Amino acid sequence: MKILIPLLIGGIFSSVLSILFLSSYYRLMIKANKTIGTITSFDRSDSFILRQLWVPIVRFQTRNNTWIERQPEHSVFHELNYYSVHRAVRVYYREDNPDQFVIESSLEVFMNWMIIILTLGGIVWFFAH
């Protein structure tokens, strides 16, 4: 039982990161503009220091003909999407701040929801026993 406490703490930490990502993801998908972008290359993640992820650099054009080329907002599970260079992706960006954008990634969203659900289940199980 005591061995589960560190796992539960790690799950809570991961769930907080997942909630932050999902809130940003859905906020951009609902209120943002949609366009098609292209993956130009891959680079190390700017967000996560402990685990360096390979994140795609996406290039897309906004409505006012400005070109943006940078990393999208992403979660720890971003590498599950298996992106390749020169692949077209759907981009959701804010008109007032086009540097804040996400790319459509259903597997990444699914994994973040699973982390939250499993952590909540672990908390319920921990306090039920």
N, C-alpha and C positions, 0 to 999 in steps of 0.2 A: 504494500500500500504506500509506503514512504517513497518508493522508487517512482511512483506515478506523479508525485508533486513537481519535480523538475520538468517532466514531460508536459504537465498541465500549464506550468508557467511559460514554457516555450510555445505551447499552443495558443495561450492568451496573447503573447507578443505577436505571433504570426497572424492571429485573427485581427488584431488592431491594425497591422499593416494591410491586411486584406480589406478591411472595412474602409480604410482611407483610399485605397486604390479603387474599390468598387464605387464609392461615392463620387470620386472624380470621373470615373469611366461613364457612369450613368448620367451624371450631370452634363457631361460633354455630348453624349449621344442624344439626349433629349433636347437640349437648348442650342446645340452647335450647328455649324454648317458642315455639309458633307461634300467630299471631293475624292478623287482617285489620286493616290500618290505612288511613287516608285521607290523601292528599297535600293539605295545606291551602294551601301557597304555596311560593315558591322564594326562596332567599337565596344570597348568596355563600358559598363554602366556608370553613369555619373551618380546614381542614387545610393547604391548598395556598396559599402566599402568592404565588409567582411566576406561577401561572396561576390566576386566580380563576374557579372553576367555579360554575355555577348548580346548586345542589343542592336537592332538595325538602325541605320541612319536613313530616314525617310525624307524624300524631296517631293514637295507638292506646291501647287500654285493656288493662292487665295482668290477670292472674288475680285479684289482690287489689283490683280496681276502682280502680287508680291510673291516671290519664291522663298519658301522656307525649307531649310535642310538641317535637320537635327534629330535627336533621339525623342521618341514619343514617351509619354508617361507610361510606366510599366510597373509590374509587380515582380516578385521573386520568381514566379512561374512563367516568365516571359519566354524562356527558351523552349518551352513545350510546343510552341507554335510552328517550329520547323520552317522558318522563313528562308527564302533564298534571294540572292542578289538579282536585281532587275525584275523582281516580281511586283505586280501591281497590287496595292492594298487599298482598302477603303479607309479614309482619314476623316476624323471628326475634330474640328477645331473651332475655337471661339473667334468671332469676328473682331472683337476689341483686343484680343491677345492671341494671335495665331501661333505664338511659340508654345502655347499650352494646347496640346492635342494628343489624341489616342488613336491607335489603329484598331480596327475591328479584330477581335481575337476571342472566339468563343471558348476555346479550350482553357485559356488563361482565366477567363471569368468563371468557368466551371470549377477549376481547381481552387480558386479563392473562396467560392461559396462552400466547397467541400471542407476546407480548413475551418471555416466559421462553424459549420454544422457539426463537424467532429469535435471541435473544442467545446461547443455548448453541450453536446452529448457527454463529453468527459466531465464537465463541471457538474452536470446533473447526476451522473453515475457516482462521482466522488462524494457528493453530499448525501446521496441516497444510501450509501454504505456506511 
